[in-house]
């Protein structure tokens, strides 16, 4: 996962790939072992939580996760029976989770 954070050229090709990356970043952010972000040996580099936080927030903004309420509202208005499994729903709740994590 650290390689993904360092590779600024990683570009998911679909909504499903974007969602998968957001989930992976969430796990990394929420469950990262505590530490100071300093390498403990020559082969490993521990990424600081602040680096992950900054990357995940920037990536979420780039994807427009904060704007996902609009397509979610449209799906609710049309009576979509699968609204809770839509990407808009997932991204909206992801934004709420990210907002909550950022303000703890």
C-alpha positions as MATLAB code, in Angstrom:
seq = 'XXXXXXXXXXXXXXXXXXXXXXXXXXXXXXXXXXXXXXXXXXXXXXXXXXXXXXXXXXXXXXXXXXXXXXXXXXXXXXXXXXXXXXXXXXXXXXXXXXXXXXXX';
ca = [
       0.000    0.000    0.000;
       2.887    2.331    0.675;
       3.874    2.042   -2.986;
       0.447    3.338   -4.020;
       0.808    6.345   -1.742;
       4.211    7.176   -3.206;
       3.116    6.598   -6.824;
       1.317    9.781   -7.835;
       0.555    8.294  -11.266;
      -1.847    5.634   -9.982;
      -5.118    6.201  -11.798;
      -8.063    3.858  -11.239;
      -9.931    3.153  -14.463;
     -13.462    2.696  -13.116;
     -15.765    3.613  -10.238;
     -15.175    0.158   -8.772;
     -11.383    0.658   -8.794;
     -11.784    4.106   -7.206;
     -13.993    2.593   -4.528;
     -11.511   -0.228   -3.899;
      -8.666    2.276   -3.462;
     -10.756    4.432   -1.109;
     -11.508    1.366    1.009;
      -7.857    0.330    1.084;
      -6.790    3.825    2.108;
      -9.450    3.804    4.830;
      -8.081    0.631    6.336;
      -4.550    1.959    6.131;
      -5.591    5.251    7.730;
      -7.787    3.827   10.469;
      -5.659    0.840   11.471;
      -2.084    1.976   10.812;
       0.259    0.875   13.601;
       1.339    3.823   15.691;
       4.809    5.112   15.014;
       6.754    8.154   13.984;
       7.029    7.553   10.234;
      10.724    6.724   10.367;
      12.249    3.723    8.658;
      13.039    0.907   11.069;
      15.278   -0.983    8.626;
      16.643   -0.613    5.105;
      13.747   -2.459    3.448;
      10.760   -0.877    5.173;
       9.382    2.603    5.410;
       6.587    3.413    7.777;
       4.298    6.078    6.360;
       3.058    8.575    8.928;
      -0.632    8.869    9.631;
      -0.475   12.550    8.633;
       0.838   11.581    5.192;
      -1.963    9.063    4.765;
      -4.527   11.572    6.036;
      -3.370   14.233    3.588;
      -3.317   11.826    0.666;
      -6.706   10.296    1.379;
      -8.369   13.707    1.806;
      -6.804   15.054   -1.406;
      -7.742   11.900   -3.321;
     -11.324   12.024   -2.036;
     -11.613   15.656   -3.130;
     -10.135   14.812   -6.526;
     -12.793   12.117   -6.979;
     -15.532   14.537   -5.933;
     -16.609   12.363   -3.018;
     -17.794   15.510   -1.238;
     -20.252   16.106   -4.114;
     -21.709   12.604   -4.080;
     -24.833   13.820   -2.310;
     -26.251   15.125   -5.619;
     -26.401   11.774   -7.459;
     -27.548   10.124   -4.227;
     -30.461   12.551   -3.915;
     -31.364   11.918   -7.547;
     -31.362    8.156   -6.980;
     -33.576    8.543   -3.910;
     -35.993   10.815   -5.803;
     -36.351    8.284   -8.619;
     -37.065    5.523   -6.116;
     -34.035    3.423   -7.020;
     -34.474    0.186   -5.024;
     -30.700   -0.410   -5.009;
     -29.702    3.020   -3.760;
     -27.722    1.626   -0.809;
     -25.485   -0.382   -3.108;
     -24.812    2.519   -5.481;
     -21.387    4.146   -5.760;
     -22.984    7.511   -4.881;
     -24.293    6.105   -1.584;
     -20.945    4.521   -0.747;
     -19.013    7.684   -1.572;
     -21.413    9.841    0.449;
     -21.023    7.711    3.551;
     -17.298    7.564    2.913;
     -17.211   11.365    2.970;
     -19.121   11.380    6.254;
     -16.645    8.855    7.705;
     -13.674   10.868    6.474;
     -15.125   14.082    7.906;
     -15.646   12.339   11.249;
     -12.092   10.927   11.269;
     -10.648   14.342   10.436;
     -12.433   16.011   13.336;
     -11.603   13.553   16.102;
];
